[in-house]
Amino acid sequence: MSDQATVFEPYPFRVGERILRRRQGKLEDWDVIAVTDKEVTVKCPFHGMELTWKRSSFWYGGETAAAADSKA
């Protein structure tokens, strides 16, 4: 078992932000259209499809627990 752990933290989504989400080897293109404390709603700029995701924890930045501990 590894001594390092990947840090997951809430991503600070902003309305109007354009994001790319990698899923099953493909990049999905989304525009953020609504943000609450619990959910983020995105819209595909090509197809117009809207999705609402729960805002739990999103990994970003590649930080590990060892690196996060050294910043504290």
C-alpha positions, 0 to 999 in steps of 0.5 A: 500500500502506498504512503501517498494519497491523492488529494480530492477537493471541491473545484471552485466552479464559476458560471461562464467557465468552460471546462473539459472533462476527460471521460473514457478517453474522450474530452467532453466540452461543457459550459458552466451555467449554474453553481450552488453549494451542492450542485453544478449545472453544465451545458454542452455548447454543441448539442445543448444538452444540460446535466447537473452534477453533485458537487462532492469532491473533484480531483484537480492539480495532481496534488498528493497528501505528502505535498499538501502536508508540506504546504500547511 
